């Protein structure tokens, strides 16, 4: 959106932030380093589940019926992913961790994105119990893009975590479809 905003037909910003605030540099660094400390796979998966999903969603029956709970299905997917030595590399994981931890968009840059993409083409989606990027980050992102009064759509998912496309699959799919259809008509 910063590099070629005129090519953006619609922009859905999901569980993201313009920059990290409130945790401070030392806390952010501690969290990032903790990702690389070797742990047993069951401990790693348990920690990831808590960071990504609401406890309520993890504990309900698997939405596809193949596992006892959504949490069990996620654990199986995570193990399968880690067995893919070509697709899940340590280098790729490290690059993603660095990018997530230290990216930064200023209020001026966000205003520029809103101005050039068009706020009516942008939606910000965030869960209230996102343990990766807390709700103030999503609100800050929406506000600095121009806020709802500017035409931007902000959707806050009460009691949901970081991975909205799994926790709120039907509603998430509907919102993506709606903005794509809306911008196709523009």
N, C-alpha and C positions, 0 to 999 in steps of 0.2 A: 504494500500500500504506500510505502514511502518512496520506493524507487520508480514505480510506474503507476501512479494512482489513476490515470486516465484509462487504464486497461481493466480496472476493477468494476464489474457490473454490480456485485453485491459483496458485502464484507460482514461476516459473522465472526465476532471475537468471543471465543468460548473459554471460560475459566482461565483468563489470562490477565496480565497487568502491564501497565506502561513501564513500570519499574518497581523494585521492591522497596517497601517502606515498613516502618514499625519494628522490624526484626533487628535492624542494625547490621553493620558489616560483620561483626564478630559472630553474631547468632547465625547469619546466613552462611558464613564460612564454616561454622561448626556443623550445620546441617549438611552442607555439601561434602565435607570430609567424612561425616558419618556414613554417607552413601557408599564409601569405598572401604570401610572397615569390614574385613571378612567375618561372616556370620553363617550359621547353619541356614540352609535353604528355607526351612519352615519358619525360622525367626524373620528372615528377610521378607518372605511373602506376607506374614502376619503384619509386619510394619508397613509394608506397601499398601495392603488392604485398608488399613486405618487412615493412611494419608490420602487415599484416592476416593473412598466411598463412605456413604453413611452406614452406620451400623445396622439400621433398619433394613436397608437394601441388601446388605451382605447376608443377612439372616433369613430372608424370605426364600421360598422355594425357587429354584432355578427357573428363569422365565422361559427357557426352551425345554425344560423337563428332562435334561440329560444328567443332572447332578442334584444332590439333595438341596443345595442352596446356591444362590448367586455367588457367594463367597467361595464355595467349592469349585464352581465353574471358572471363576477368575484365577484361582490357584492353579488349576489344570492348564489354563491358557498361558499363565506366566511360566510354568515349568516347560511347556512345549516351546515357548519363545526362546527360553534360555538354552534349549537343546539345539537350536539353529545357530551353529557356529559362524555361518556366513552372514546371516541377517542380524544377529544380536552380538555385535563385537564390543569389546571393552573400550576401544577407541570411539566408537559411535556413542556409547553410553556416556563416556567422559565429555565428549563434545556437546551432547544434549544437556548434561548437567551444568556445564559452563555457560552455555547459551541461556538456559533458563534462569540461572542465578545472577547473571550480570548484564542482561540486556537493559536498555534504558531509552525511553521515549519521553521527551520533555513536553510540557503543556503546549509550547509553541509548535512542536512537531505534530502533536495530536490535532491541534487546530488546523494545521495545514492538511492533514489527512481528511478531516471532516470537510474542509472547504473544497478540496479537489475531488474526492470520491463522491461527496454529497451525503449529507447526514441521513437523508431519507433512504439511503442504500445500506446503512450500517445498523447492525444490531449487536448488543452486548448481552451475553448470557452467562450467569454465574450462580453457583449454589451458596446458600448461607452457611453451610458447614464444610466448605472447601478447606482442607487442612494443608494443601500445597500452596495455594494463593488465596488468602483470606478475603472475605466479602468486601472489606474496605478497598482492596485493590480493584475489584470489578466496578465498584461505585466510582472510584477515582477515575478509572478509564472512561466510563460513560460520561461523567461530568466534564472531563477535560476534552472530550471529543465534541462537546457542545450541549450535552444533556438532552433529556427527553423533549424539552420545550423547543429544541432546534429541529426536531423531526427524527432524531435517532430513536431506535427502539431499545429499551432496556428490559430484560426479563430476569427476575430474581426467582430462583427455585428454592422455596422454603424447605429446610431440612435435607437438602441434597448436597453431595460432595463435589469432587473435582471432575469426575467423568460423567458429565450430564448425558452424553449420547448413549450411555449404557443405563444409567439410573432412571432416566426419563426418555427412553427410546422413542415412544410414540409422539410425545409432545415435542421433543427435539426435532424429529423428522418433519413434523408439521411446520414448525417455525422455519426450518431451512427451506422447505418447499415454498412456503408463503413468501419469503423474501426473494427467492429466485423468480417466482412467478410475478411478483410485484415489479421487480426491476426489468424483467423481460418486456413488460408493458410500457415502460418509461421511454 
